Amino acid sequence: MEKPKECFKTSVGGQALMEGIMMRGPKKICVAVRKPDGEIDLTMEDVKHHKWQKIPFVRGAFSMIENLVLGYRYLMHSAEVSMPEEEQEEPGKLDKWLQEHTGPKFQNFLMGLAAVMGGMLAIVLFMVLPTAIVGGVNHFVNLGWGKVLLEGVLKIVMFVIYLFLCTRMKDIHRVFEYHGAEHKTIACYEAGEELTVENIRRHCRFHPRCGTSFMILVLIVSILLFSVLPWSSTGLRVFLKLLLLPVVMGISYELIKLAGRYDNLATRIISAPGLWLQRLTTFEPDDSMIEVAIAAVKPVLPSRPEDGLW
């Protein structure tokens, strides 16, 4: 079957959730979650625009933090909506105290803080642990320039193993199937086709504008950028890497924007690692998942496709 051709590139994108999908358009965000009774729950909110979104190389770090905060909040919402009432646990003492003595703004702040801390911890783990391992090995065996190569290989291998282990978890595997539904739906929209289950099913589940692609770009850019940092002290190297992390995010963000906007040899090379890695983070969805993706994307689409061009 011939792959449907792309007509335009849209800024509309999303995130897979527990039994649901979040879609973000130029002006609206819609979260669609399949409830235990089979109905689809829809939650809408306006997109907030910030001045930093127009500043190249600065917007990357800010965008990642915002996506971590919003993504965690939507993920918790989807878990609550999709879980049967009989399986929902009673809130603990701390949760009850927070509900009674704090307002929604403070609770959202704590939720956002937890998301940022969790996301940053994962990034730091992939940045710091390989350096510590290589530094320890080099203490006994002089690796020379091999330190840079070994550190880079460890980063990539650890990340791929982490994603592979995630696919072994049943709940995460279903999230990755919804991830495939999200990508296929966007691809169908970019091909100018009607958003139906039959049309969407024919499209590819891989997409260059993906969080997976961004994360592997962060690792690759960090390997190249950090290769010039000194190895005189493992602690100093780790500190400098953390200091340069916003720079790495900024460069990676601009690269993925280029890859999403243009289609040429350079952008295909940039997209290749992320598209390959999406074989671990996207799976073919069933029809019910595609229905959720359609329900999530339709409310956020601009009335004119050109208003939402990438």
Secondary structure by P-SEA (a helix, b strand, c coil): cccccccccccccccccccbbbbbcccbbbbbbbccccbbbbbbbbbbbcccccccccaaaaaaaaaaaaaaaaaaaaaaaaccccccccccaaaaaaaacccaaaaaaaaaaaaaaaaaaaaaaaacaaaaaaaaaaaccccccaaaaaaaaaaaaaaaaaaaaaaacaaaaaaaaaaaaaaaaaaaaaacccccaaaaaaccccccccaaaaaaaaaaaaaaaacccccccaaaaaaaaaaaaaaaaaaaaaaaaaaaccccaaaaaaaaaaaaacccccccccaaaaaaaaaacccccccccccccc
